[in-house]
Structures are given as structure tokens and as C-alpha cells.
Amino acid sequence: MLGLSQRSRFAGNAIEDGDEVAEKIARSGKEVISLNRGDPAAYFKTPGDIIRYSINVLKEGKTGYSYPGGVLELREAIATRQKRLYGLEIGPDEIVVTQGVSESILFLNSMLINPRDRAVVLRPYYPLYVPALQMEGGVPVYADYDESSGFRVDPDRLRKALYGARGKARYIIFSNPSNPLGTVMSRKELSELAEVAKDNDLLIMSDEIYDEIIYNGARFTSMSEVAKGIPAVILGGASKSFDAPGLRIGYAIIPDCGRYSRELLAKLMDYAKMRLCANTPAQYAFAKAVNDKAQHAKDTVKMVREIAKRANLATDLVNQSKYMKAARPSGAFYVFPRLNMDALKFKSDTELVRKLLEEEHVYVTDGSGFGAPGHIRIVSLAPQETLRVAVRKIDKFLSRYSK
Ligand SMILES: Cc1ncc(COP(=O)(O)O)c(C=O)c1O
């Protein structure tokens, strides 16, 4: 019988919802300003050493399947980095390498979730968290950041969300630095969150893929520094801090803190075995890049300095508009303005974003895609002049649709 599964209806990604329209516009010879996808390599050339290592590894013929959990060289490099940056003592067997963080998230949901299980998702969230959970029959329970305090974590809202989960929540997931907010959680927020997780027997899933993209005086604390002895998965990879998303290398660190964490690691390995391995040459190339800390520090400082300038400019420009207001980010590379919807003739932010693409050829993502209607997300990686043109077009477009 021909057909599709029930679960497949949850598949999709708001960040790419306008791709078909954007593609049509581009094919008709008009330029689209794409500020929808957080791809640093589109604007900052991936560091030369990563490219050189990739070429060398291919020349050496390292093109076979690797150990399903990731080549030892890379897992050792990740363990050393985690110790150097965050003081976490882990061995290579507490790490599983996946095809991007995305694959870890899909595997973890399949491993953990039975139909009707709950999971707490801090909102606004990175879009993948929700369909990955729903496809397994899970039900998201949202805990909103407190927008009035600059999107900080509110432990009372967390506890209320857990009350709503009626004892059926398996894990809590969030990204820090946050996509789409650009906030960086304080050690206090992380400690409070860890305490709530501990009190409620929740696994912590801390997505730290932007851990080195920090600016405007913020200081990043890894959940691995705080959640000592509490079951946690720390996610990271090549896509953002190493400016190489096309390598498709991510990892899940599950620090050993007793039987449950070991069970998780063993099960994640079973999942890893099903797809044989992550891209082998990319794993070796990434291992070299992680180990070459002097070169990496140089590359990152340069990139982050420029990202800060662009994110600050985008924030300033947005805040000059009568129709938008954004907090200044201090991590990742997104600006997430609230729209003055009362003053605008749109039924929703989704409609606004679609029309903006069709009429002005500026491609951003609707806040609804992140669980936050009434906002848009602007990727602030483009050069300053492009950001100026884009925000000017957005503002002009919004005035045209003002009431
Ligand atoms: C918070 C967050 N997690 C995960 C991902 C996907 O990571 P990967 O490229 O490693 O699959 C992204 C990509 O934008 C992200 O923003």
C-alpha cells in the first residue's frame, strides 16, 4: 500500500521554508539577500588549515568506514579540548561523533522517547528540537525565556512547565549560546536549570555548538562545568565555532556519572552503528583543527571580532525602525527583533516573512518557526553593506504595510 508514515508529517524546517520561492526569484535573474541560514562559511572562508587537512587526508586514502562512534584521534581531540576549555575530565569513550549535531539530536530522541513522553524545550528554540521529538510520538512542553528580562531563564516557569509535563518528561533541551536569541546563559542560570533537572530526574541536553562565538563582553560557561554528577549530553561540532558546517561533523559528550549515562552511551553507539560511521576524511581533518589550538584561536578571534561588528550593526539598524525592536546579542550570529504587529497589516509573522521575500527579495525566518510569533530572525553574518541594504528594505516594506 502506497503512503507516508504518520510521523513524517512533522518533518520540515522553518529556516528553509522559503527556499522554493527564493530559488524561483534567483532563477529569474534577481538577487535574493539570504539572511535565513546560519552558515558562517558562506561569509567567512573556512580556515585554510581545515581545507588543507581535508585534502591531505583524502590523498592519504583515508576514505574507508571508520569506527562507528568516531575515529579515536578525533574523540581524543574533543576530550582534550573539553578539558582545556571547561576543565571536564572525560575519556574518548564518553564521546560519540555524528554527522553534525543534527544527527545526535535525531538519535537521542529515538533512543529516549516513547509515545506521549514529554520533553521540556526552552522557547524560543532551535527548530529541529520539536519535530525530532514529535516524530517519536513525544510531546513538547515549553518553558518560555523571560523576554522582559532580556530572555533569561526563569526557574519558576521551568517548574511550571514540569508540572504541565505530569511526571512524564525525559529531558530538557536548549541551545547556549541561543539560536535564535543570541543570549549567553550565566553560570547562575545554568546552575538553577541543572538543579531543576536533578530534582525532576531529567536528562540535560545542552547544545553548545556556538560555544566560541561569544562577544560584547559575555562569558560562556559550559553545562559540563555545572552539571557535575547529573546526567547530561553536551553537543558540539565543526559547524559554527570551527566555521566548517559542510564537514557535517558533530559530537555528543555524555560524561560518565553512573549507570544511566553509561547506558546512554552504549545505546548511542548502537545508533551510530546503524549508519556505519560519520564522514571519515572530515573526522580526521576536524581532529587536526581541534588539536591545532594556536591556529584555531587566531582564526576564531578574527571571525568573532567581525561577527560582533555585524551583529551590533544589525541590532542598531533594526532599532532605528519604528516597527522592530531587538536586544543586543552576545553570542552566535542572530538578531531576533520583536515586530510591532499591532501597527502592521499582517495576520502573522509568517505571512510577513513570505511577502518580504516575494516583494523585497529579503529572506529571513519567521519567529513562529522558533516558537515565538511576532518576531523575525535575521542572520547577521553578511557584510555590513548587505545588512544595511537588507534592513533598509525591511523597514521600507514594513512602513508600506503599516496601518
Ligand atoms: C543550535 C543549533 N544546533 C544544531 C545545529 C545544527 O548543527 P549541525 O550543523 O552540527 O548539524 C544548528 C544549526 O544552525 C544550531 O543552530
The ligand as an ORCA input file, in Angstrom:
! r2SCAN-3c Opt
* xyz 0 1
  C      21.513     25.414     17.995
  C      21.874     24.581     16.825
  N      22.037     23.261     16.983
  C      22.360     22.461     15.956
  C      22.504     22.970     14.679
  C      22.843     22.037     13.551
  O      24.151     21.646     13.692
  P      24.926     20.687     12.693
  O      25.358     21.506     11.520
  O      26.108     20.236     13.520
  O      24.020     19.571     12.341
  C      22.352     24.336     14.459
  C      22.488     24.899     13.098
  O      22.146     26.015     12.824
  C      22.022     25.159     15.560
  O      21.858     26.473     15.414
*
